[in-house]
């Protein structure tokens, strides 16, 4: 990651009040070791689970509604910000307009960070909070200090500026609310000017269901279907590990390599159908991938979970009677059952 511009502004506002004050830094913060360390911490927190994605309702901005896209269109030219400090000050002033009517909301530090990664330009806008801490002086005396809270992010967004500027139809905005209450997430989304946000976990579950629907539509035998689902899962896991979006066409390519061009087109057709309406790109939530390779279910008295490739092997399902026959029980369970039968 190569940081191009970085600046922090402060917004002072107390809970229960509507008046907010912007304390704008006149020029950019230096990109030194401390800035790079803080940027790395922000990135690490941002890339955790719970990501939402979206795009601007009006990518070039308009006189009404959110002004963030219009400000970007005005200031970001040829992969460079014209007057980054001025751009961020205008953004912070716009942020105040959405913050002030919400009496429950508090102020904080607005962190703006423009950086380049793999020839792609990104912009972070993050609301950071201060917290009380204990400091130790040179004479070993204790004192109370204020520091930036870095255990969690409150509200944050990352814009893929390269994709936005190219007119990409994908979801080039990613944002997180952390544990922010609903009233904060609502005004933050309005400030962004984002269309209906998509939650990564929900989109991943749709991909899981899409994969199952494709296997069923093509009448794939259980073993072949399970092998394909495992391939999809591994591909998705790799994307999640690299913190990159997954293009649905990548899964279609897997279908083509394992089956045929016709079936790859069938996969894309199902993905685009009214039943799914999959985005061209999604961010993968690892936990939501489990159903690709595992079968599970529970009631108040019973919980069952197993790898799907055990079906028709050590686990047999009788559709007529609705029963499972389980062979090769786990040793710990087998010992318990044997002890109870004695």
C-alpha positions in Angstrom: 0.0 0.0 0.0 1.3 3.4 -1.0 -0.3 6.3 0.8 -0.8 9.4 -1.4 -2.7 11.7 0.9 -3.8 11.6 4.5 -5.6 14.1 6.7 -7.7 14.1 10.0 -10.4 16.6 10.9 -12.3 16.8 14.1 -16.0 17.1 14.6 -17.1 18.2 18.1 -20.6 17.2 19.1 -22.1 15.9 22.3 -24.9 13.4 22.7 -28.2 15.1 23.2 -27.2 18.2 21.3 -27.7 19.2 17.6 -24.9 21.7 17.4 -21.8 20.3 15.8 -18.5 22.1 15.2 -15.9 21.2 12.5 -12.3 21.8 13.4 -10.6 21.4 10.1 -6.8 20.8 9.8 -5.5 23.3 7.3 -3.1 21.0 5.5 -2.4 17.3 5.1 -0.9 15.1 7.8 2.6 13.9 7.1 2.9 10.3 5.8 5.3 9.1 8.5 5.7 5.9 10.4 2.9 6.6 12.8 0.5 7.4 10.0 1.4 4.2 8.2 1.0 2.2 11.4 -2.5 3.7 12.0 -3.4 3.1 8.4 -2.4 -0.6 8.7 -4.6 -0.9 11.8 -7.6 0.7 10.1 -7.2 -1.6 7.1 -7.0 -4.7 9.4 -10.1 -3.7 11.3 -12.0 -2.8 8.1 -11.3 -6.1 6.4 -12.9 -8.1 9.1 -16.3 -9.8 8.6 -19.6 -7.8 8.3 -18.7 -5.9 5.1 -21.5 -4.0 3.3 -21.2 -3.0 -0.4 -22.9 -0.6 -2.7 -22.5 2.1 -5.4 -23.4 5.8 -5.7 -27.0 6.5 -6.7 -25.6 9.3 -8.9 -21.9 8.5 -9.7 -21.2 12.1 -11.0 -23.2 13.8 -8.3 -26.2 16.2 -8.4 -27.4 19.4 -6.7 -29.7 17.4 -4.5 -28.9 14.6 -2.1 -25.5 13.4 -1.1 -22.6 15.6 -2.3 -19.8 13.1 -1.8 -19.9 11.8 -5.4 -20.0 15.4 -6.8 -17.0 16.4 -4.6 -15.1 13.4 -5.9 -16.0 14.2 -9.5 -14.7 17.7 -8.9 -11.5 17.0 -7.1 -10.2 13.6 -8.3 -8.6 13.8 -11.7 -6.1 11.5 -13.4 -5.6 9.4 -10.3 -4.7 12.5 -8.3 -6.6 14.7 -5.9 -6.7 18.4 -6.7 -6.4 20.1 -3.2 -6.9 17.0 -1.0 -7.2 19.2 2.1 -10.0 21.3 0.5 -11.8 18.2 -0.7 -11.8 16.6 2.7 -12.9 19.8 4.4 -15.9 20.0 2.1 -16.7 16.4 2.8 -16.5 16.9 6.5 -18.8 19.9 6.2 -21.3 17.7 4.3 -21.0 15.1 7.0 -22.0 17.6 9.6 -25.3 18.3 7.7 -26.3 14.6 8.2 -24.9 14.4 11.8 -26.4 17.5 13.3 -30.1 16.5 13.1 -29.4 13.2 15.0 -29.3 14.2 18.7 -28.1 10.8 19.9 -25.0 10.9 17.7 -21.6 12.1 18.9 -18.7 13.6 17.0 -15.2 12.2 16.6 -12.2 12.2 14.2 -12.8 12.0 10.5 -9.8 10.1 8.9 -9.3 10.6 5.1 -6.7 8.4 3.4 -6.1 8.1 -0.3 -3.8 5.2 -1.2 -2.8 3.1 -4.2 -2.6 -0.7 -4.2 -1.9 -2.9 -7.2 -2.4 0.1 -9.6 -5.8 0.7 -8.0 -6.7 3.9 -6.1 -8.8 3.8 -3.0 -10.2 6.4 -0.5 -10.9 5.6 3.1 -13.3 7.8 5.1 -13.4 6.6 8.7 -15.0 7.9 11.9 -12.5 7.4 14.7 -13.3 7.9 18.4 -11.1 9.0 21.3 -10.9 7.1 24.6 -9.3 7.7 28.0 -6.1 5.9 28.8 -3.3 5.8 31.4 0.1 7.1 30.5 3.4 6.7 32.2 5.7 9.7 32.4 9.5 9.8 32.2 9.5 9.9 36.0 7.3 6.8 36.1 4.3 8.9 37.3 0.8 7.9 36.1 -1.5 10.3 34.3 -4.7 10.1 32.3 -4.3 10.7 28.6 -6.6 10.7 25.5 -5.8 8.3 22.7 -7.5 7.0 19.5 -9.7 3.9 20.1 -8.4 1.2 17.7 -10.1 -1.9 19.1 -13.0 -1.4 16.7 -14.2 0.9 13.9 -17.4 2.8 14.4 -18.2 3.8 10.8 -16.0 3.5 7.8 -16.1 3.4 4.0 -13.7 2.5 1.3 -14.2 3.7 -2.3 -12.5 2.0 -5.2 -11.8 5.3 -7.0 -10.4 3.5 -10.1 -13.6 1.5 -10.6 -15.8 4.4 -9.8 -14.0 6.7 -12.3 -14.1 4.0 -15.0 -17.9 3.8 -14.7 -17.8 0.3 -13.3 -21.3 -1.2 -12.7 -20.1 -3.3 -9.8 -20.3 -2.4 -6.1 -17.2 -0.2 -5.8 -18.1 1.1 -2.3 -17.4 -1.0 0.8 -18.4 0.1 4.2 -18.7 -1.1 7.8 -20.8 0.1 10.7 -19.1 -1.9 13.4 -21.4 -1.8 16.4 -22.9 1.6 15.5 -26.6 1.9 16.3 -29.1 2.0 13.5 -29.6 5.8 13.7 -25.8 6.2 13.0 -25.7 3.7 10.2 -28.7 5.4 8.5 -27.2 9.0 8.4 -23.8 7.6 7.4 -25.4 5.8 4.4 -27.2 9.0 3.4 -23.9 10.9 3.6 -22.3 8.4 1.2 -25.1 8.7 -1.2 -25.2 4.9 -1.6 -27.9 2.8 -3.2 -29.3 -0.1 -1.2 -26.3 -1.6 0.7 -25.7 -5.3 0.3 -24.4 -7.4 3.2 -21.5 -9.7 2.3 -23.0 -12.6 4.4 -26.3 -12.3 2.6 -24.7 -12.2 -0.8 -22.6 -15.2 0.0 -25.6 -17.2 1.1 -27.2 -16.4 -2.2 -24.1 -17.7 -4.0 -24.4 -20.9 -1.9 -28.1 -21.3 -2.9 -27.2 -20.5 -6.6 -24.6 -23.2 -6.6 -27.0 -25.8 -5.2 -29.7 -24.7 -7.7 -27.3 -25.1 -10.6 -26.3 -28.6 -9.5 -30.0 -29.5 -9.2 -30.9 -28.1 -12.5 -28.2 -30.0 -14.3 -29.1 -33.2 -12.4 -25.5 -33.7 -11.1 -24.9 -36.9 -9.1 -24.3 -36.3 -5.4 -20.5 -37.0 -5.7 -20.0 -34.8 -8.7 -22.1 -32.0 -7.1 -20.2 -32.2 -3.9 -16.9 -32.0 -5.7 -18.1 -28.9 -7.6 -19.3 -27.2 -4.4 -15.9 -27.9 -2.8 -14.2 -26.2 -5.8 -16.5 -23.2 -5.4 -15.8 -23.1 -1.7 -12.1 -23.2 -2.1 -12.2 -20.4 -4.8 -14.3 -18.3 -2.5 -12.1 -18.9 0.5 -9.0 -17.8 -1.5 -10.8 -14.5 -2.4 -11.8 -13.9 1.2 -8.3 -14.6 2.3 -6.9 -12.1 -0.2 -9.7 -9.7 0.7 -10.7 -9.3 -2.9 -14.2 -9.3 -4.4 -15.4 -12.4 -6.2 -16.6 -12.1 -9.8 -19.5 -14.4 -10.6 -17.9 -15.0 -14.0 -15.0 -16.6 -12.2 -17.4 -19.4 -10.9 -18.8 -19.7 -14.4 -15.3 -20.3 -15.7 -15.0 -23.1 -13.1 -18.2 -24.6 -14.6 -16.9 -24.3 -18.1 -13.6 -26.0 -17.2 -15.3 -28.9 -15.4 -18.4 -29.3 -17.6 -19.1 -27.3 -20.7 -19.6 -23.8 -22.2 -23.3 -24.4 -22.4 -23.5 -25.2 -18.7 -21.4 -22.2 -17.8 -23.9 -20.1 -19.7 -26.7 -21.9 -17.8 -25.0 -21.0 -14.5 -24.9 -17.3 -15.5 -28.5 -17.5 -16.6 -29.6 -18.8 -13.2 -27.5 -16.2 -11.5 -29.2 -13.4 -13.4 -32.7 -14.8 -13.0 -35.4 -13.2 -10.8 -34.7 -15.9 -8.1 -31.2 -14.7 -7.5 -30.3 -11.4 -9.3 -26.7 -11.9 -8.3 -24.3 -8.9 -8.4 -21.4 -9.1 -10.9 -19.0 -9.0 -7.9 -19.5 -9.8 -4.3 -17.4 -9.8 -1.1 -17.3 -13.3 0.4 -18.2 -14.0 4.1 -16.3 -17.1 5.1 -18.8 -18.2 7.7 -21.6 -18.2 5.1 -19.7 -20.6 2.9 -20.2 -23.5 5.3 -23.4 -24.8 3.7 -21.5 -25.4 0.5 -19.6 -28.3 2.0 -21.6 -29.2 5.1 -25.2 -30.3 5.9 -26.6 -29.4 9.2 -29.9 -29.1 11.1 -31.1 -28.9 14.7 -34.1 -29.1 16.9 -34.5 -28.5 20.6 -33.2 -32.0 21.4 -30.9 -32.9 18.4 -28.2 -31.2 16.4 -26.6 -32.9 13.3 -23.8 -31.6 11.1 -21.5 -33.4 8.7 -19.5 -32.9 5.5 -21.7 -33.3 2.5 -19.2 -35.7 0.8 -20.0 -38.3 3.6 -23.5 -38.6 2.1 -23.9 -41.9 0.3 -20.6 -43.0 1.9 -20.6 -43.4 5.6 -24.0 -41.6 5.9 -27.0 -43.0 4.0 -30.3 -41.1 3.5 -33.5 -42.9 2.8 -35.8 -40.5 1.2 -38.9 -42.7 1.5 -38.6 -43.1 5.3 -36.8 -39.8 5.9 -34.1 -41.4 8.0 -30.3 -41.2 8.1 -28.1 -44.3 8.7 -24.7 -43.2 10.2 -21.7 -45.5 10.0 -18.2 -44.9 11.4 -19.4 -42.9 14.4 -16.9 -40.6 16.0 -14.9 -42.5 18.7 -15.9 -40.2 21.5 -19.6 -40.6 20.7 -19.3 -44.4 20.2 -17.6 -44.7 23.7 -20.5 -42.8 25.3 -23.1 -44.9 23.6 -21.3 -48.2 24.5 -21.0 -47.0 28.2 -24.7 -46.3 28.3 -25.6 -49.7 26.9 -23.7 -51.6 29.6 
